[in-house]
Amino acid sequence: HPQNIINLLPVVIGLFIMIDGVFKFQIAFDAKRFGLDRWWLIFLLSIVAIGCGVFLVFKPFESISALMVIMGITIIIDGIQNLNVAIYTIRVVKSKPPSI
């Protein structure tokens, strides 16, 4: 039944994006604790990702074209978030002296 899989796909992707957004939410607060000045960018993007994930979970069958646009935007936001987290993590690691 391929139609069942197609109907379930937005919900599964929405759950994944919501869970990833919650993890990025925690990373934003860790970045603030480490003293990074742009921690708010990770925080803001995590809120947007969580919101898009919630929309995909609770309104998966609105309109196929709108759904595809929202999924695309959410995936782009998640990619930007991943880049920000990687860049700030590298900065934190480089700023700490090596422990022996």
Gaussian input, Z-matrix of N, CA and C with variables (Angstrom, degrees):
# hf/3-21g

backbone

0 1
 N
 C     1     B1
 C     2     B2     1     A1
 N     3     B3     2     A2     1     D1
 C     4     B4     3     A3     2     D2
 C     5     B5     4     A4     3     D3
 N     6     B6     5     A5     4     D4
 C     7     B7     6     A6     5     D5
 C     8     B8     7     A7     6     D6
 N     9     B9     8     A8     7     D7
 C    10    B10     9     A9     8     D8
 C    11    B11    10    A10     9     D9
 N    12    B12    11    A11    10    D10
 C    13    B13    12    A12    11    D11
 C    14    B14    13    A13    12    D12
 N    15    B15    14    A14    13    D13
 C    16    B16    15    A15    14    D14
 C    17    B17    16    A16    15    D15
 N    18    B18    17    A17    16    D16
 C    19    B19    18    A18    17    D17
 C    20    B20    19    A19    18    D18
 N    21    B21    20    A20    19    D19
 C    22    B22    21    A21    20    D20
 C    23    B23    22    A22    21    D21
 N    24    B24    23    A23    22    D22
 C    25    B25    24    A24    23    D23
 C    26    B26    25    A25    24    D24
 N    27    B27    26    A26    25    D25
 C    28    B28    27    A27    26    D26
 C    29    B29    28    A28    27    D27
 N    30    B30    29    A29    28    D28
 C    31    B31    30    A30    29    D29
 C    32    B32    31    A31    30    D30
 N    33    B33    32    A32    31    D31
 C    34    B34    33    A33    32    D32
 C    35    B35    34    A34    33    D33
 N    36    B36    35    A35    34    D34
 C    37    B37    36    A36    35    D35
 C    38    B38    37    A37    36    D36
 N    39    B39    38    A38    37    D37
 C    40    B40    39    A39    38    D38
 C    41    B41    40    A40    39    D39
 N    42    B42    41    A41    40    D40
 C    43    B43    42    A42    41    D41
 C    44    B44    43    A43    42    D42
 N    45    B45    44    A44    43    D43
 C    46    B46    45    A45    44    D44
 C    47    B47    46    A46    45    D45
 N    48    B48    47    A47    46    D46
 C    49    B49    48    A48    47    D47
 C    50    B50    49    A49    48    D48
 N    51    B51    50    A50    49    D49
 C    52    B52    51    A51    50    D50
 C    53    B53    52    A52    51    D51
 N    54    B54    53    A53    52    D52
 C    55    B55    54    A54    53    D53
 C    56    B56    55    A55    54    D54
 N    57    B57    56    A56    55    D55
 C    58    B58    57    A57    56    D56
 C    59    B59    58    A58    57    D57
 N    60    B60    59    A59    58    D58
 C    61    B61    60    A60    59    D59
 C    62    B62    61    A61    60    D60
 N    63    B63    62    A62    61    D61
 C    64    B64    63    A63    62    D62
 C    65    B65    64    A64    63    D63
 N    66    B66    65    A65    64    D64
 C    67    B67    66    A66    65    D65
 C    68    B68    67    A67    66    D66
 N    69    B69    68    A68    67    D67
 C    70    B70    69    A69    68    D68
 C    71    B71    70    A70    69    D69
 N    72    B72    71    A71    70    D70
 C    73    B73    72    A72    71    D71
 C    74    B74    73    A73    72    D72
 N    75    B75    74    A74    73    D73
 C    76    B76    75    A75    74    D74
 C    77    B77    76    A76    75    D75
 N    78    B78    77    A77    76    D76
 C    79    B79    78    A78    77    D77
 C    80    B80    79    A79    78    D78
 N    81    B81    80    A80    79    D79
 C    82    B82    81    A81    80    D80
 C    83    B83    82    A82    81    D81
 N    84    B84    83    A83    82    D82
 C    85    B85    84    A84    83    D83
 C    86    B86    85    A85    84    D84
 N    87    B87    86    A86    85    D85
 C    88    B88    87    A87    86    D86
 C    89    B89    88    A88    87    D87
 N    90    B90    89    A89    88    D88
 C    91    B91    90    A90    89    D89
 C    92    B92    91    A91    90    D90
 N    93    B93    92    A92    91    D91
 C    94    B94    93    A93    92    D92
 C    95    B95    94    A94    93    D93
 N    96    B96    95    A95    94    D94
 C    97    B97    96    A96    95    D95
 C    98    B98    97    A97    96    D96
 N    99    B99    98    A98    97    D97
 C   100   B100    99    A99    98    D98
 C   101   B101   100   A100    99    D99
 N   102   B102   101   A101   100   D100
 C   103   B103   102   A102   101   D101
 C   104   B104   103   A103   102   D102
 N   105   B105   104   A104   103   D103
 C   106   B106   105   A105   104   D104
 C   107   B107   106   A106   105   D105
 N   108   B108   107   A107   106   D106
 C   109   B109   108   A108   107   D107
 C   110   B110   109   A109   108   D108
 N   111   B111   110   A110   109   D109
 C   112   B112   111   A111   110   D110
 C   113   B113   112   A112   111   D111
 N   114   B114   113   A113   112   D112
 C   115   B115   114   A114   113   D113
 C   116   B116   115   A115   114   D114
 N   117   B117   116   A116   115   D115
 C   118   B118   117   A117   116   D116
 C   119   B119   118   A118   117   D117
 N   120   B120   119   A119   118   D118
 C   121   B121   120   A120   119   D119
 C   122   B122   121   A121   120   D120
 N   123   B123   122   A122   121   D121
 C   124   B124   123   A123   122   D122
 C   125   B125   124   A124   123   D123
 N   126   B126   125   A125   124   D124
 C   127   B127   126   A126   125   D125
 C   128   B128   127   A127   126   D126
 N   129   B129   128   A128   127   D127
 C   130   B130   129   A129   128   D128
 C   131   B131   130   A130   129   D129
 N   132   B132   131   A131   130   D130
 C   133   B133   132   A132   131   D131
 C   134   B134   133   A133   132   D132
 N   135   B135   134   A134   133   D133
 C   136   B136   135   A135   134   D134
 C   137   B137   136   A136   135   D135
 N   138   B138   137   A137   136   D136
 C   139   B139   138   A138   137   D137
 C   140   B140   139   A139   138   D138
 N   141   B141   140   A140   139   D139
 C   142   B142   141   A141   140   D140
 C   143   B143   142   A142   141   D141
 N   144   B144   143   A143   142   D142
 C   145   B145   144   A144   143   D143
 C   146   B146   145   A145   144   D144
 N   147   B147   146   A146   145   D145
 C   148   B148   147   A147   146   D146
 C   149   B149   148   A148   147   D147
 N   150   B150   149   A149   148   D148
 C   151   B151   150   A150   149   D149
 C   152   B152   151   A151   150   D150
 N   153   B153   152   A152   151   D151
 C   154   B154   153   A153   152   D152
 C   155   B155   154   A154   153   D153
 N   156   B156   155   A155   154   D154
 C   157   B157   156   A156   155   D155
 C   158   B158   157   A157   156   D156
 N   159   B159   158   A158   157   D157
 C   160   B160   159   A159   158   D158
 C   161   B161   160   A160   159   D159
 N   162   B162   161   A161   160   D160
 C   163   B163   162   A162   161   D161
 C   164   B164   163   A163   162   D162
 N   165   B165   164   A164   163   D163
 C   166   B166   165   A165   164   D164
 C   167   B167   166   A166   165   D165
 N   168   B168   167   A167   166   D166
 C   169   B169   168   A168   167   D167
 C   170   B170   169   A169   168   D168
 N   171   B171   170   A170   169   D169
 C   172   B172   171   A171   170   D170
 C   173   B173   172   A172   171   D171
 N   174   B174   173   A173   172   D172
 C   175   B175   174   A174   173   D173
 C   176   B176   175   A175   174   D174
 N   177   B177   176   A176   175   D175
 C   178   B178   177   A177   176   D176
 C   179   B179   178   A178   177   D177
 N   180   B180   179   A179   178   D178
 C   181   B181   180   A180   179   D179
 C   182   B182   181   A181   180   D180
 N   183   B183   182   A182   181   D181
 C   184   B184   183   A183   182   D182
 C   185   B185   184   A184   183   D183
 N   186   B186   185   A185   184   D184
 C   187   B187   186   A186   185   D185
 C   188   B188   187   A187   186   D186
 N   189   B189   188   A188   187   D187
 C   190   B190   189   A189   188   D188
 C   191   B191   190   A190   189   D189
 N   192   B192   191   A191   190   D190
 C   193   B193   192   A192   191   D191
 C   194   B194   193   A193   192   D192
 N   195   B195   194   A194   193   D193
 C   196   B196   195   A195   194   D194
 C   197   B197   196   A196   195   D195
 N   198   B198   197   A197   196   D196
 C   199   B199   198   A198   197   D197
 C   200   B200   199   A199   198   D198
 N   201   B201   200   A200   199   D199
 C   202   B202   201   A201   200   D200
 C   203   B203   202   A202   201   D201
 N   204   B204   203   A203   202   D202
 C   205   B205   204   A204   203   D203
 C   206   B206   205   A205   204   D204
 N   207   B207   206   A206   205   D205
 C   208   B208   207   A207   206   D206
 C   209   B209   208   A208   207   D207
 N   210   B210   209   A209   208   D208
 C   211   B211   210   A210   209   D209
 C   212   B212   211   A211   210   D210
 N   213   B213   212   A212   211   D211
 C   214   B214   213   A213   212   D212
 C   215   B215   214   A214   213   D213
 N   216   B216   215   A215   214   D214
 C   217   B217   216   A216   215   D215
 C   218   B218   217   A217   216   D216
 N   219   B219   218   A218   217   D217
 C   220   B220   219   A219   218   D218
 C   221   B221   220   A220   219   D219
 N   222   B222   221   A221   220   D220
 C   223   B223   222   A222   221   D221
 C   224   B224   223   A223   222   D222
 N   225   B225   224   A224   223   D223
 C   226   B226   225   A225   224   D224
 C   227   B227   226   A226   225   D225
 N   228   B228   227   A227   226   D226
 C   229   B229   228   A228   227   D227
 C   230   B230   229   A229   228   D228
 N   231   B231   230   A230   229   D229
 C   232   B232   231   A231   230   D230
 C   233   B233   232   A232   231   D231
 N   234   B234   233   A233   232   D232
 C   235   B235   234   A234   233   D233
 C   236   B236   235   A235   234   D234
 N   237   B237   236   A236   235   D235
 C   238   B238   237   A237   236   D236
 C   239   B239   238   A238   237   D237
 N   240   B240   239   A239   238   D238
 C   241   B241   240   A240   239   D239
 C   242   B242   241   A241   240   D240
 N   243   B243   242   A242   241   D241
 C   244   B244   243   A243   242   D242
 C   245   B245   244   A244   243   D243
 N   246   B246   245   A245   244   D244
 C   247   B247   246   A246   245   D245
 C   248   B248   247   A247   246   D246
 N   249   B249   248   A248   247   D247
 C   250   B250   249   A249   248   D248
 C   251   B251   250   A250   249   D249
 N   252   B252   251   A251   250   D250
 C   253   B253   252   A252   251   D251
 C   254   B254   253   A253   252   D252
 N   255   B255   254   A254   253   D253
 C   256   B256   255   A255   254   D254
 C   257   B257   256   A256   255   D255
 N   258   B258   257   A257   256   D256
 C   259   B259   258   A258   257   D257
 C   260   B260   259   A259   258   D258
 N   261   B261   260   A260   259   D259
 C   262   B262   261   A261   260   D260
 C   263   B263   262   A262   261   D261
 N   264   B264   263   A263   262   D262
 C   265   B265   264   A264   263   D263
 C   266   B266   265   A265   264   D264
 N   267   B267   266   A266   265   D265
 C   268   B268   267   A267   266   D266
 C   269   B269   268   A268   267   D267
 N   270   B270   269   A269   268   D268
 C   271   B271   270   A270   269   D269
 C   272   B272   271   A271   270   D270
 N   273   B273   272   A272   271   D271
 C   274   B274   273   A273   272   D272
 C   275   B275   274   A274   273   D273
 N   276   B276   275   A275   274   D274
 C   277   B277   276   A276   275   D275
 C   278   B278   277   A277   276   D276
 N   279   B279   278   A278   277   D277
 C   280   B280   279   A279   278   D278
 C   281   B281   280   A280   279   D279
 N   282   B282   281   A281   280   D280
 C   283   B283   282   A282   281   D281
 C   284   B284   283   A283   282   D282
 N   285   B285   284   A284   283   D283
 C   286   B286   285   A285   284   D284
 C   287   B287   286   A286   285   D285
 N   288   B288   287   A287   286   D286
 C   289   B289   288   A288   287   D287
 C   290   B290   289   A289   288   D288
 N   291   B291   290   A290   289   D289
 C   292   B292   291   A291   290   D290
 C   293   B293   292   A292   291   D291
 N   294   B294   293   A293   292   D292
 C   295   B295   294   A294   293   D293
 C   296   B296   295   A295   294   D294
 N   297   B297   296   A296   295   D295
 C   298   B298   297   A297   296   D296
 C   299   B299   298   A298   297   D297

   B1=1.4391
   B2=1.5286
   B3=1.3211
   B4=1.4691
   B5=1.5273
   B6=1.3126
   B7=1.4691
   B8=1.5281
   B9=1.3353
   B10=1.4685
   B11=1.5253
   B12=1.3253
   B13=1.4694
   B14=1.5339
   B15=1.3175
   B16=1.4678
   B17=1.5279
   B18=1.3182
   B19=1.4595
   B20=1.5242
   B21=1.3158
   B22=1.4599
   B23=1.5319
   B24=1.3078
   B25=1.4663
   B26=1.5325
   B27=1.3377
   B28=1.4739
   B29=1.5254
   B30=1.3182
   B31=1.4703
   B32=1.5234
   B33=1.3189
   B34=1.4680
   B35=1.5336
   B36=1.3205
   B37=1.4647
   B38=1.5237
   B39=1.3380
   B40=1.4597
   B41=1.5190
   B42=1.3261
   B43=1.4753
   B44=1.5197
   B45=1.3261
   B46=1.4600
   B47=1.5242
   B48=1.3349
   B49=1.4603
   B50=1.5254
   B51=1.3339
   B52=1.4697
   B53=1.5263
   B54=1.3111
   B55=1.4687
   B56=1.5293
   B57=1.3250
   B58=1.4598
   B59=1.5233
   B60=1.3365
   B61=1.4598
   B62=1.5203
   B63=1.3209
   B64=1.4695
   B65=1.5264
   B66=1.3263
   B67=1.4625
   B68=1.5316
   B69=1.3274
   B70=1.4627
   B71=1.5304
   B72=1.3263
   B73=1.4541
   B74=1.5285
   B75=1.3250
   B76=1.4654
   B77=1.5236
   B78=1.3169
   B79=1.4615
   B80=1.5303
   B81=1.3326
   B82=1.4712
   B83=1.5209
   B84=1.3179
   B85=1.4611
   B86=1.5234
   B87=1.3207
   B88=1.4621
   B89=1.5288
   B90=1.3327
   B91=1.4568
   B92=1.5292
   B93=1.3232
   B94=1.4648
   B95=1.5264
   B96=1.3195
   B97=1.4612
   B98=1.5280
   B99=1.3461
   B100=1.4582
   B101=1.5282
   B102=1.3356
   B103=1.4450
   B104=1.5195
   B105=1.3055
   B106=1.4610
   B107=1.5231
   B108=1.3227
   B109=1.4574
   B110=1.5245
   B111=1.3048
   B112=1.4695
   B113=1.5248
   B114=1.3011
   B115=1.4622
   B116=1.5154
   B117=1.3160
   B118=1.4594
   B119=1.5258
   B120=1.3421
   B121=1.4597
   B122=1.5287
   B123=1.3186
   B124=1.4689
   B125=1.5174
   B126=1.3282
   B127=1.4588
   B128=1.5275
   B129=1.3296
   B130=1.4582
   B131=1.5274
   B132=1.3208
   B133=1.4602
   B134=1.5203
   B135=1.3386
   B136=1.4689
   B137=1.5219
   B138=1.3347
   B139=1.4654
   B140=1.5330
   B141=1.3323
   B142=1.4654
   B143=1.5364
   B144=1.3307
   B145=1.4652
   B146=1.5220
   B147=1.3290
   B148=1.4650
   B149=1.5253
   B150=1.3275
   B151=1.4616
   B152=1.5180
   B153=1.3265
   B154=1.4667
   B155=1.5261
   B156=1.3247
   B157=1.4625
   B158=1.5148
   B159=1.3286
   B160=1.4676
   B161=1.5259
   B162=1.3277
   B163=1.4572
   B164=1.5231
   B165=1.3364
   B166=1.4597
   B167=1.5250
   B168=1.3173
   B169=1.4633
   B170=1.5260
   B171=1.3235
   B172=1.4626
   B173=1.5276
   B174=1.3118
   B175=1.4650
   B176=1.5324
   B177=1.3204
   B178=1.4617
   B179=1.5277
   B180=1.3155
   B181=1.4584
   B182=1.5229
   B183=1.3234
   B184=1.4662
   B185=1.5271
   B186=1.2754
   B187=1.4591
   B188=1.5164
   B189=1.3006
   B190=1.4605
   B191=1.5333
   B192=1.3117
   B193=1.4696
   B194=1.5274
   B195=1.3184
   B196=1.4688
   B197=1.5204
   B198=1.3049
   B199=1.4572
   B200=1.5276
   B201=1.3101
   B202=1.4632
   B203=1.5302
   B204=1.3212
   B205=1.4689
   B206=1.5245
   B207=1.3330
   B208=1.4639
   B209=1.5264
   B210=1.3248
   B211=1.4670
   B212=1.5245
   B213=1.3322
   B214=1.4581
   B215=1.5161
   B216=1.3247
   B217=1.4650
   B218=1.5249
   B219=1.3188
   B220=1.4585
   B221=1.5202
   B222=1.3067
   B223=1.4672
   B224=1.5281
   B225=1.3155
   B226=1.4701
   B227=1.5260
   B228=1.3352
   B229=1.4675
   B230=1.5208
   B231=1.3234
   B232=1.4568
   B233=1.5269
   B234=1.3141
   B235=1.4605
   B236=1.5175
   B237=1.3228
   B238=1.4682
   B239=1.5249
   B240=1.3256
   B241=1.4645
   B242=1.5131
   B243=1.3166
   B244=1.4631
   B245=1.5243
   B246=1.3276
   B247=1.4633
   B248=1.5245
   B249=1.3334
   B250=1.4653
   B251=1.5163
   B252=1.3150
   B253=1.4667
   B254=1.5286
   B255=1.3117
   B256=1.4653
   B257=1.5282
   B258=1.3205
   B259=1.4739
   B260=1.5215
   B261=1.3274
   B262=1.4571
   B263=1.5196
   B264=1.3057
   B265=1.4654
   B266=1.5227
   B267=1.3161
   B268=1.4671
   B269=1.5271
   B270=1.3266
   B271=1.4689
   B272=1.5201
   B273=1.3275
   B274=1.4706
   B275=1.5182
   B276=1.3308
   B277=1.4592
   B278=1.5255
   B279=1.3051
   B280=1.4692
   B281=1.5247
   B282=1.3343
   B283=1.4651
   B284=1.5267
   B285=1.3222
   B286=1.4735
   B287=1.5225
   B288=1.3279
   B289=1.4633
   B290=1.5250
   B291=1.3125
   B292=1.4699
   B293=1.5216
   B294=1.3122
   B295=1.4730
   B296=1.5247
   B297=1.2966
   B298=1.4714
   B299=1.4939
   A1=109.49
   A2=117.26
   A3=119.48
   A4=113.86
   A5=117.99
   A6=119.93
   A7=111.04
   A8=117.19
   A9=120.16
   A10=111.25
   A11=116.12
   A12=120.36
   A13=109.41
   A14=116.38
   A15=120.38
   A16=110.32
   A17=117.72
   A18=120.94
   A19=112.29
   A20=117.28
   A21=121.74
   A22=112.35
   A23=117.33
   A24=121.71
   A25=114.08
   A26=120.62
   A27=118.81
   A28=113.30
   A29=117.28
   A30=120.56
   A31=110.10
   A32=116.63
   A33=120.58
   A34=109.96
   A35=116.84
   A36=119.74
   A37=110.35
   A38=117.07
   A39=120.67
   A40=112.53
   A41=116.70
   A42=120.38
   A43=110.85
   A44=116.08
   A45=119.70
   A46=111.15
   A47=116.42
   A48=120.85
   A49=110.90
   A50=117.31
   A51=120.13
   A52=111.17
   A53=117.47
   A54=121.44
   A55=109.95
   A56=116.88
   A57=120.42
   A58=110.72
   A59=117.56
   A60=121.26
   A61=112.30
   A62=116.51
   A63=120.35
   A64=109.99
   A65=117.42
   A66=119.59
   A67=111.00
   A68=117.19
   A69=120.47
   A70=110.92
   A71=116.82
   A72=121.81
   A73=109.66
   A74=116.36
   A75=121.21
   A76=110.65
   A77=116.96
   A78=120.69
   A79=110.58
   A80=116.72
   A81=119.95
   A82=111.00
   A83=117.49
   A84=119.63
   A85=111.75
   A86=117.20
   A87=119.59
   A88=110.35
   A89=116.87
   A90=120.52
   A91=110.57
   A92=116.92
   A93=120.28
   A94=110.09
   A95=115.98
   A96=119.97
   A97=111.68
   A98=117.07
   A99=120.76
   A100=112.38
   A101=116.65
   A102=120.09
   A103=115.09
   A104=118.19
   A105=120.09
   A106=109.34
   A107=116.07
   A108=119.69
   A109=114.05
   A110=119.17
   A111=121.16
   A112=112.70
   A113=116.68
   A114=120.45
   A115=110.55
   A116=116.64
   A117=121.40
   A118=111.45
   A119=117.98
   A120=120.40
   A121=110.32
   A122=116.57
   A123=120.29
   A124=109.81
   A125=116.60
   A126=121.94
   A127=111.17
   A128=116.58
   A129=121.19
   A130=111.63
   A131=116.81
   A132=120.00
   A133=111.97
   A134=117.08
   A135=118.69
   A136=111.17
   A137=117.27
   A138=120.45
   A139=110.32
   A140=116.69
   A141=120.55
   A142=110.44
   A143=116.81
   A144=120.11
   A145=111.17
   A146=117.00
   A147=120.04
   A148=109.86
   A149=116.95
   A150=120.64
   A151=112.40
   A152=116.84
   A153=119.92
   A154=111.10
   A155=116.76
   A156=120.04
   A157=112.12
   A158=116.44
   A159=120.63
   A160=109.89
   A161=116.76
   A162=119.99
   A163=111.21
   A164=116.40
   A165=119.47
   A166=112.03
   A167=117.66
   A168=120.90
   A169=110.89
   A170=117.33
   A171=119.75
   A172=114.55
   A173=118.29
   A174=121.10
   A175=109.86
   A176=118.16
   A177=119.48
   A178=114.18
   A179=118.35
   A180=119.74
   A181=112.73
   A182=118.11
   A183=120.76
   A184=110.22
   A185=115.79
   A186=121.24
   A187=106.96
   A188=115.66
   A189=118.92
   A190=110.92
   A191=117.93
   A192=119.16
   A193=110.82
   A194=117.96
   A195=120.63
   A196=110.03
   A197=116.90
   A198=121.48
   A199=110.88
   A200=116.95
   A201=120.18
   A202=110.73
   A203=117.14
   A204=120.18
   A205=110.10
   A206=117.09
   A207=120.58
   A208=110.85
   A209=116.78
   A210=119.14
   A211=110.45
   A212=117.50
   A213=120.77
   A214=112.00
   A215=117.10
   A216=121.43
   A217=110.50
   A218=116.02
   A219=120.20
   A220=111.56
   A221=116.72
   A222=119.81
   A223=110.10
   A224=118.09
   A225=121.13
   A226=110.34
   A227=117.43
   A228=121.44
   A229=110.03
   A230=117.39
   A231=120.74
   A232=110.47
   A233=117.37
   A234=120.21
   A235=112.08
   A236=116.86
   A237=120.83
   A238=109.96
   A239=115.81
   A240=120.05
   A241=111.11
   A242=116.67
   A243=120.14
   A244=111.23
   A245=117.29
   A246=120.24
   A247=111.43
   A248=117.38
   A249=120.68
   A250=111.42
   A251=116.61
   A252=120.30
   A253=110.09
   A254=117.62
   A255=120.60
   A256=110.87
   A257=116.99
   A258=120.38
   A259=110.80
   A260=117.44
   A261=120.00
   A262=111.79
   A263=117.65
   A264=120.20
   A265=110.29
   A266=116.68
   A267=120.15
   A268=110.32
   A269=117.29
   A270=120.10
   A271=111.86
   A272=116.85
   A273=120.10
   A274=110.25
   A275=117.05
   A276=120.45
   A277=110.44
   A278=117.22
   A279=120.02
   A280=112.84
   A281=117.06
   A282=119.86
   A283=112.89
   A284=116.99
   A285=119.95
   A286=109.51
   A287=116.38
   A288=118.81
   A289=110.58
   A290=118.10
   A291=120.07
   A292=110.69
   A293=115.50
   A294=120.06
   A295=109.20
   A296=114.66
   A297=119.89
   A298=110.72
   D1=84.00
   D2=-177.88
   D3=-65.05
   D4=-27.16
   D5=-179.79
   D6=-65.50
   D7=-34.90
   D8=176.89
   D9=-64.12
   D10=-39.04
   D11=178.56
   D12=-65.87
   D13=-43.10
   D14=179.82
   D15=-63.81
   D16=-37.84
   D17=178.49
   D18=-70.15
   D19=-29.85
   D20=-178.06
   D21=-83.71
   D22=-22.88
   D23=-174.91
   D24=-56.60
   D25=-47.79
   D26=179.25
   D27=-61.57
   D28=-34.85
   D29=179.66
   D30=-67.39
   D31=-43.99
   D32=-179.38
   D33=-65.34
   D34=-44.80
   D35=178.49
   D36=-64.30
   D37=-40.00
   D38=177.56
   D39=-61.38
   D40=-42.47
   D41=177.51
   D42=-62.99
   D43=-43.46
   D44=178.87
   D45=-60.42
   D46=-44.97
   D47=-178.43
   D48=-67.23
   D49=-38.07
   D50=177.15
   D51=-63.30
   D52=-46.74
   D53=-179.24
   D54=-63.74
   D55=-43.36
   D56=178.05
   D57=-63.36
   D58=-38.48
   D59=177.71
   D60=-63.87
   D61=-38.05
   D62=178.14
   D63=-66.04
   D64=-40.44
   D65=176.89
   D66=-64.67
   D67=-39.68
   D68=178.10
   D69=-67.99
   D70=-30.57
   D71=175.16
   D72=-59.18
   D73=-45.45
   D74=178.04
   D75=-66.12
   D76=-38.95
   D77=179.06
   D78=-63.04
   D79=-36.26
   D80=178.08
   D81=-61.45
   D82=-42.41
   D83=178.91
   D84=-70.79
   D85=-32.90
   D86=174.03
   D87=-65.63
   D88=-39.11
   D89=178.26
   D90=-64.30
   D91=-38.43
   D92=177.08
   D93=-64.15
   D94=-41.86
   D95=179.71
   D96=-64.73
   D97=-32.64
   D98=177.90
   D99=-79.10
   D100=-5.76
   D101=175.52
   D102=89.60
   D103=18.32
   D104=177.45
   D105=-74.62
   D106=134.72
   D107=-174.39
   D108=-76.99
   D109=-21.47
   D110=-179.44
   D111=-108.48
   D112=34.17
   D113=178.28
   D114=-63.81
   D115=-27.80
   D116=-177.41
   D117=-64.77
   D118=-26.54
   D119=178.53
   D120=-67.46
   D121=-42.92
   D122=175.89
   D123=-63.34
   D124=-41.84
   D125=179.11
   D126=-61.08
   D127=-48.56
   D128=-178.93
   D129=-62.30
   D130=-45.55
   D131=179.59
   D132=-66.11
   D133=-32.88
   D134=177.39
   D135=-68.06
   D136=-37.57
   D137=176.97
   D138=-64.10
   D139=-43.06
   D140=178.83
   D141=-63.94
   D142=-42.65
   D143=179.39
   D144=-64.16
   D145=-42.08
   D146=178.26
   D147=-62.42
   D148=-42.51
   D149=178.74
   D150=-61.98
   D151=-44.28
   D152=178.33
   D153=-65.86
   D154=-38.54
   D155=177.25
   D156=-63.60
   D157=-41.32
   D158=177.64
   D159=-62.81
   D160=-41.53
   D161=178.32
   D162=-61.24
   D163=-43.38
   D164=179.79
   D165=-65.30
   D166=-34.79
   D167=-178.87
   D168=-73.51
   D169=-45.04
   D170=-172.58
   D171=-91.99
   D172=-15.26
   D173=177.73
   D174=-133.63
   D175=58.04
   D176=-173.85
   D177=-74.51
   D178=-17.11
   D179=-172.44
   D180=-114.79
   D181=24.38
   D182=-178.41
   D183=-59.88
   D184=-76.36
   D185=179.91
   D186=-145.28
   D187=134.22
   D188=-176.17
   D189=-61.41
   D190=-42.66
   D191=-178.91
   D192=-67.37
   D193=-42.26
   D194=177.77
   D195=-65.58
   D196=-38.50
   D197=179.58
   D198=-63.24
   D199=-42.75
   D200=179.63
   D201=-65.55
   D202=-38.93
   D203=178.19
   D204=-65.04
   D205=-44.52
   D206=-180.00
   D207=-65.29
   D208=-41.20
   D209=177.74
   D210=-63.08
   D211=-41.32
   D212=178.63
   D213=-63.95
   D214=-44.82
   D215=178.51
   D216=-62.21
   D217=-42.14
   D218=-179.59
   D219=-64.86
   D220=-40.72
   D221=179.16
   D222=-67.47
   D223=-37.89
   D224=176.36
   D225=-64.05
   D226=-44.57
   D227=178.40
   D228=-61.08
   D229=-41.07
   D230=179.70
   D231=-64.80
   D232=-38.71
   D233=177.17
   D234=-64.79
   D235=-41.78
   D236=177.22
   D237=-63.35
   D238=-40.67
   D239=177.55
   D240=-61.07
   D241=-45.41
   D242=-179.79
   D243=-61.38
   D244=-40.25
   D245=176.94
   D246=-63.47
   D247=-43.95
   D248=178.83
   D249=-61.89
   D250=-44.85
   D251=-179.92
   D252=-62.86
   D253=-42.41
   D254=179.93
   D255=-64.40
   D256=-44.19
   D257=-179.15
   D258=-63.58
   D259=-45.55
   D260=-178.66
   D261=-70.98
   D262=-32.18
   D263=176.40
   D264=-66.07
   D265=-42.04
   D266=177.99
   D267=-62.59
   D268=-40.61
   D269=178.32
   D270=-62.66
   D271=-40.74
   D272=179.65
   D273=-66.83
   D274=-43.13
   D275=-179.12
   D276=-64.86
   D277=-41.13
   D278=179.84
   D279=-68.77
   D280=-28.60
   D281=-177.51
   D282=-79.08
   D283=-18.26
   D284=179.47
   D285=-87.97
   D286=138.53
   D287=175.87
   D288=-70.72
   D289=146.95
   D290=-179.65
   D291=-66.16
   D292=138.38
   D293=178.34
   D294=-97.87
   D295=140.40
   D296=-177.82
   D297=-106.47

